């Protein structure tokens, strides 16, 4: 069982042109890549297996979004138990809720990435 964060964007553009839609999709994908980097920085490392499974499932449509995933049998357990005493020997930032916290703590930055790309 893995951990998954889905990023979506709702817009009120009834007839967005192909170029605007492509820019939105690119913005969502850039934000997902940044979120992956931020989440890996907060993930428990021990041997690096968990961090190494972090991946982006790219968006193809801005309304459906894409996802950041970590795919190990223990990814969800570590994510959902912030009370665990995570070793900080390999990663001083190790914590539970590594994906959720990365998204919440950096939502402005992630939104700015999407907005900047959409305003091109």
MDAnalysis code that builds the backbone (N, CA, C; Angstrom):
import MDAnalysis as mda
import numpy as np

u = mda.Universe.empty(360, n_residues=120, atom_resindex=np.repeat(np.arange(120), 3), trajectory=True)
u.add_TopologyAttr("name", ["N", "CA", "C"] * 120)
u.add_TopologyAttr("resid", np.arange(1, 121))
u.add_TopologyAttr("resname", ["UNK", "UNK", "UNK", "UNK", "UNK", "UNK", "UNK", "UNK", "UNK", "UNK", "UNK", "UNK", "UNK", "UNK", "UNK", "UNK", "UNK", "UNK", "UNK", "UNK", "UNK", "UNK", "UNK", "UNK", "UNK", "UNK", "UNK", "UNK", "UNK", "UNK", "UNK", "UNK", "UNK", "UNK", "UNK", "UNK", "UNK", "UNK", "UNK", "UNK", "UNK", "UNK", "UNK", "UNK", "UNK", "UNK", "UNK", "UNK", "UNK", "UNK", "UNK", "UNK", "UNK", "UNK", "UNK", "UNK", "UNK", "UNK", "UNK", "UNK", "UNK", "UNK", "UNK", "UNK", "UNK", "UNK", "UNK", "UNK", "UNK", "UNK", "UNK", "UNK", "UNK", "UNK", "UNK", "UNK", "UNK", "UNK", "UNK", "UNK", "UNK", "UNK", "UNK", "UNK", "UNK", "UNK", "UNK", "UNK", "UNK", "UNK", "UNK", "UNK", "UNK", "UNK", "UNK", "UNK", "UNK", "UNK", "UNK", "UNK", "UNK", "UNK", "UNK", "UNK", "UNK", "UNK", "UNK", "UNK", "UNK", "UNK", "UNK", "UNK", "UNK", "UNK", "UNK", "UNK", "UNK", "UNK", "UNK", "UNK"])
u.atoms.positions = np.array([
    [0.850, -1.166, 0.000],
    [0.000, 0.000, 0.000],
    [0.894, 1.227, 0.000],
    [0.599, 2.164, -0.861],
    [1.418, 3.360, -0.979],
    [0.693, 4.589, -0.475],
    [1.335, 5.711, -0.615],
    [0.776, 7.000, -0.248],
    [0.602, 7.781, -1.525],
    [-0.494, 8.495, -1.648],
    [-0.799, 9.205, -2.884],
    [-1.372, 10.571, -2.548],
    [-0.892, 11.612, -3.200],
    [-1.473, 12.944, -3.078],
    [-1.928, 13.347, -4.468],
    [-3.166, 13.758, -4.572],
    [-3.727, 14.162, -5.857],
    [-3.822, 15.679, -5.879],
    [-3.329, 16.285, -6.957],
    [-3.391, 17.729, -7.126],
    [-4.337, 18.017, -8.277],
    [-5.375, 18.805, -8.010],
    [-6.318, 19.180, -9.061],
    [-6.478, 20.684, -9.083],
    [-6.948, 21.165, -10.192],
    [-7.196, 22.595, -10.309],
    [-8.574, 22.781, -10.921],
    [-9.407, 23.559, -10.263],
    [-10.725, 23.860, -10.778],
    [-10.674, 25.225, -11.435],
    [-11.244, 25.304, -12.611],
    [-11.270, 26.597, -13.273],
    [-12.667, 26.882, -13.791],
    [-12.948, 28.138, -14.028],
    [-14.236, 28.568, -14.542],
    [-14.149, 28.964, -15.999],
    [-13.131, 28.522, -16.674],
    [-12.964, 28.848, -18.083],
    [-13.813, 27.883, -18.892],
    [-14.882, 28.392, -19.483],
    [-15.786, 27.503, -20.197],
    [-15.188, 27.019, -21.507],
    [-14.395, 27.850, -22.144],
    [-13.790, 27.461, -23.416],
    [-12.319, 27.819, -23.430],
    [-11.580, 27.166, -22.589],
    [-10.140, 27.430, -22.553],
    [-9.529, 26.913, -23.838],
    [-8.699, 27.735, -24.438],
    [-8.031, 27.310, -25.657],
    [-7.020, 26.226, -25.373],
    [-6.614, 25.540, -26.403],
    [-5.639, 24.463, -26.250],
    [-4.352, 24.960, -25.608],
    [-3.940, 26.169, -25.934],
    [-2.695, 26.705, -25.375],
    [-2.823, 26.953, -23.878],
    [-3.942, 27.508, -23.447],
    [-4.160, 27.762, -22.020],
    [-4.223, 26.442, -21.262],
    [-4.943, 25.485, -21.826],
    [-5.051, 24.180, -21.186],
    [-3.679, 23.519, -21.071],
    [-2.898, 23.600, -22.135],
    [-1.549, 23.014, -22.101],
    [-0.686, 23.691, -21.047],
    [-0.803, 25.014, -20.921],
    [-0.036, 25.738, -19.899],
    [-0.470, 25.330, -18.497],
    [-1.774, 25.143, -18.288],
    [-2.265, 24.701, -16.983],
    [-1.732, 23.311, -16.639],
    [-1.795, 22.417, -17.604],
    [-1.290, 21.058, -17.384],
    [0.195, 21.098, -17.066],
    [0.939, 21.893, -17.820],
    [2.372, 22.004, -17.559],
    [2.623, 22.581, -16.167],
    [1.832, 23.567, -15.758],
    [1.973, 24.142, -14.419],
    [1.694, 23.131, -13.322],
    [0.637, 22.345, -13.491],
    [0.321, 21.298, -12.512],
    [1.470, 20.296, -12.439],
    [2.000, 19.910, -13.582],
    [3.094, 18.929, -13.592],
    [4.370, 19.486, -12.967],
    [4.663, 20.751, -13.201],
    [5.823, 21.368, -12.555],
    [5.625, 21.423, -11.041],
    [4.397, 21.742, -10.602],
    [4.097, 21.777, -9.168],
    [4.218, 20.380, -8.560],
    [3.798, 19.354, -9.287],
    [3.930, 17.985, -8.797],
    [5.394, 17.588, -8.638],
    [6.221, 17.973, -9.588],
    [7.663, 17.675, -9.492],
    [8.262, 18.359, -8.265],
    [7.869, 19.607, -8.032],
    [8.366, 20.328, -6.860],
    [7.871, 19.671, -5.577],
    [6.598, 19.258, -5.559],
    [6.046, 18.591, -4.383],
    [6.802, 17.302, -4.092],
    [7.151, 16.550, -5.114],
    [7.924, 15.327, -4.910],
    [9.249, 15.644, -4.221],
    [9.942, 16.664, -4.701],
    [11.223, 17.052, -4.092],
    [11.036, 17.428, -2.626],
    [10.002, 18.212, -2.343],
    [9.740, 18.643, -0.973],
    [9.379, 17.455, -0.080],
    [8.614, 16.508, -0.598],
    [8.201, 15.344, 0.185],
    [9.376, 14.403, 0.455],
    [10.219, 14.199, -0.531],
    [11.403, 13.343, -0.332],
    [12.270, 13.928, 0.777],
    [12.359, 15.254, 0.828],
    [13.164, 15.918, 1.858],
    [12.610, 15.684, 3.264],
    [11.328, 15.356, 3.378],
    [10.716, 15.110, 4.683],
    [10.533, 13.627, 4.985],
    [10.792, 12.777, 4.006],
    [10.531, 11.350, 4.194],
    [11.629, 10.688, 5.028],
    [11.263, 9.628, 5.772],
    [12.274, 8.856, 6.497],
    [13.180, 8.137, 5.495],
    [14.492, 8.174, 5.688],
    [15.425, 7.639, 4.700],
    [16.018, 6.299, 5.046],
    [16.296, 5.997, 6.247],
    [16.990, 4.773, 6.639],
    [17.922, 4.284, 5.532],
    [17.417, 3.507, 4.585],
    [18.256, 3.041, 3.479],
    [17.920, 3.765, 2.170],
    [16.926, 4.624, 2.178],
    [16.566, 5.388, 0.987],
    [15.557, 4.717, 0.078],
    [15.085, 3.547, 0.475],
    [14.147, 2.819, -0.385],
    [12.851, 3.595, -0.568],
    [12.270, 4.081, 0.511],
    [11.012, 4.824, 0.430],
    [11.165, 6.043, -0.467],
    [12.168, 6.853, -0.208],
    [12.386, 8.063, -1.012],
    [12.601, 7.716, -2.477],
    [13.250, 6.598, -2.731],
    [13.528, 6.183, -4.100],
    [12.301, 5.756, -4.880],
    [11.212, 5.448, -4.175],
    [9.988, 5.064, -4.880],
    [9.086, 6.252, -5.173],
    [9.464, 7.432, -4.706],
    [8.663, 8.624, -4.980],
    [8.580, 8.865, -6.474],
    [7.381, 9.132, -6.962],
    [7.181, 9.327, -8.398],
    [6.033, 10.295, -8.644],
    [6.052, 10.887, -9.819],
    [4.976, 11.772, -10.253],
    [4.176, 11.059, -11.333],
    [2.872, 11.028, -11.162],
    [1.964, 10.590, -12.219],
    [1.461, 11.875, -12.866],
    [1.975, 12.224, -14.034],
    [1.681, 13.533, -14.626],
    [0.210, 13.731, -14.959],
    [-0.194, 14.972, -14.881],
    [-1.540, 15.355, -15.298],
    [-1.590, 15.404, -16.819],
    [-2.721, 15.022, -17.361],
    [-2.944, 15.194, -18.796],
    [-4.097, 16.151, -19.034],
    [-4.840, 16.443, -17.973],
    [-5.994, 17.346, -18.019],
    [-5.984, 18.136, -16.709],
    [-6.070, 19.463, -16.760],
    [-5.980, 20.242, -15.511],
    [-7.126, 19.962, -14.541],
    [-8.268, 19.504, -15.025],
    [-9.390, 19.204, -14.132],
    [-9.218, 17.880, -13.405],
    [-8.453, 16.964, -13.977],
    [-8.243, 15.668, -13.342],
    [-6.976, 15.654, -12.498],
    [-6.027, 16.504, -12.811],
    [-4.795, 16.592, -12.040],
    [-3.890, 15.397, -12.227],
    [-2.841, 15.372, -11.440],
    [-1.873, 14.289, -11.438],
    [-1.658, 13.880, -10.000],
    [-0.602, 13.137, -9.735],
    [-0.382, 12.655, -8.375],
    [1.099, 12.487, -8.084],
    [1.418, 12.572, -6.800],
    [2.736, 12.195, -6.285],
    [2.504, 10.939, -5.463],
    [3.300, 9.913, -5.720],
    [3.122, 8.648, -5.010],
    [4.441, 8.159, -4.418],
    [4.322, 7.394, -3.350],
    [5.425, 6.646, -2.762],
    [4.922, 5.219, -2.669],
    [5.651, 4.281, -3.246],
    [5.130, 2.931, -3.400],
    [6.021, 1.876, -2.750],
    [5.902, 1.760, -1.453],
    [6.513, 0.644, -0.727],
    [5.418, 0.069, 0.161],
    [5.572, -1.158, 0.630],
    [4.549, -1.735, 1.504],
    [4.335, -0.930, 2.794],
    [5.326, -0.169, 3.199],
    [5.238, 0.555, 4.468],
    [5.062, 2.063, 4.286],
    [4.919, 2.555, 3.075],
    [4.815, 4.003, 2.827],
    [3.634, 4.622, 3.570],
    [2.481, 4.012, 3.472],
    [1.291, 4.559, 4.128],
    [1.422, 4.503, 5.651],
    [1.965, 3.388, 6.158],
    [2.120, 3.259, 7.617],
    [3.014, 4.362, 8.163],
    [4.153, 4.596, 7.520],
    [5.055, 5.647, 7.991],
    [4.427, 7.028, 7.836],
    [3.710, 7.214, 6.743],
    [3.075, 8.506, 6.498],
    [2.016, 8.813, 7.555],
    [1.207, 7.821, 7.871],
    [0.056, 8.046, 8.743],
    [0.350, 7.952, 10.234],
    [1.605, 7.741, 10.592],
    [1.946, 7.656, 12.015],
    [3.068, 8.631, 12.374],
    [2.731, 9.924, 12.454],
    [3.750, 10.916, 12.790],
    [4.282, 10.764, 14.216],
    [3.608, 9.969, 15.029],
    [4.077, 9.781, 16.405],
    [5.275, 8.835, 16.485],
    [5.586, 8.125, 15.396],
    [6.772, 7.257, 15.399],
    [8.019, 8.103, 15.666],
    [8.978, 7.505, 16.292],
    [10.246, 8.182, 16.573],
    [11.180, 7.955, 15.374],
    [11.058, 8.793, 14.366],
    [11.838, 8.635, 13.143],
    [13.293, 9.007, 13.384],
    [14.187, 8.144, 12.925],
    [15.610, 8.436, 13.026],
    [15.938, 9.619, 12.122],
    [16.723, 10.528, 12.647],
    [17.150, 11.682, 11.856],
    [18.633, 11.590, 11.519],
    [19.204, 10.390, 11.654],
    [20.621, 10.196, 11.331],
    [20.874, 10.444, 9.845],
    [20.082, 9.848, 8.986],
    [20.264, 9.992, 7.534],
    [19.566, 11.225, 6.984],
    [18.441, 11.597, 7.597],
    [17.684, 12.757, 7.150],
    [17.189, 13.529, 8.365],
    [17.775, 14.661, 8.647],
    [17.351, 15.431, 9.825],
    [15.918, 15.944, 9.727],
    [15.311, 15.895, 8.536],
    [13.935, 16.374, 8.341],
    [12.911, 15.251, 8.368],
    [13.320, 14.013, 8.660],
    [12.426, 12.853, 8.617],
    [11.233, 13.045, 9.535],
    [10.050, 12.705, 9.011],
    [8.816, 12.858, 9.783],
    [7.702, 12.052, 9.138],
    [6.647, 11.816, 9.905],
    [5.432, 11.251, 9.351],
    [4.712, 12.350, 8.587],
    [3.692, 11.978, 7.862],
    [2.921, 12.935, 7.048],
    [3.839, 13.698, 6.094],
    [4.898, 13.026, 5.629],
    [5.917, 13.680, 4.802],
    [5.349, 14.257, 3.510],
    [4.375, 13.605, 2.913],
    [3.779, 14.114, 1.677],
    [2.735, 15.192, 1.980],
    [1.875, 14.912, 2.920],
    [0.830, 15.873, 3.293],
    [1.434, 17.174, 3.808],
    [2.405, 17.075, 4.711],
    [3.027, 18.285, 5.261],
    [3.741, 19.085, 4.182],
    [4.404, 18.401, 3.272],
    [5.088, 19.106, 2.184],
    [4.079, 19.893, 1.344],
    [2.925, 19.307, 1.082],
    [1.901, 19.982, 0.279],
    [1.290, 21.158, 1.041],
    [0.924, 20.937, 2.282],
    [0.268, 21.984, 3.076],
    [1.221, 23.145, 3.362],
    [2.440, 22.830, 3.787],
    [3.398, 23.880, 4.152],
    [3.857, 24.696, 2.948],
    [3.718, 24.161, 1.751],
    [4.223, 24.838, 0.556],
    [3.131, 25.119, -0.467],
    [1.864, 25.181, -0.011],
    [0.762, 25.354, -0.956],
    [0.852, 26.660, -1.737],
    [1.336, 27.721, -1.129],
    [1.479, 28.983, -1.858],
    [2.509, 28.829, -2.974],
    [3.662, 28.253, -2.658],
    [4.693, 28.049, -3.676],
    [4.182, 27.171, -4.816],
    [3.478, 26.097, -4.472],
    [2.959, 25.194, -5.494],
    [1.904, 25.889, -6.358],
    [1.044, 26.662, -5.720],
    [0.041, 27.432, -6.467],
    [0.680, 28.480, -7.356],
    [1.736, 29.113, -6.856],
    [2.449, 30.118, -7.658],
    [3.073, 29.493, -8.910],
    [3.560, 28.269, -8.790],
    [4.139, 27.587, -9.942],
    [3.068, 27.405, -11.018],
    [1.901, 26.963, -10.599],
    [0.796, 26.759, -11.557],
    [0.358, 28.087, -12.151],
    [0.176, 29.102, -11.302],
    [-0.266, 30.431, -11.794],
    [0.734, 31.026, -12.772],
    [2.010, 30.937, -12.445],
    [3.039, 31.507, -13.322],
    [3.003, 30.855, -14.702],
    [2.866, 29.545, -14.711],
    [2.830, 28.828, -15.989],
    [1.559, 29.172, -16.761],
    [0.453, 29.303, -16.056],
    [-0.827, 29.597, -16.715],
    [-0.878, 31.024, -17.275],
    [-0.095, 31.910, -16.705],
    [-0.117, 33.317, -17.144],
    [0.877, 33.608, -18.247],
    [1.551, 32.600, -18.742],
    [2.541, 32.817, -19.800],
    [1.929, 33.458, -21.018],
])
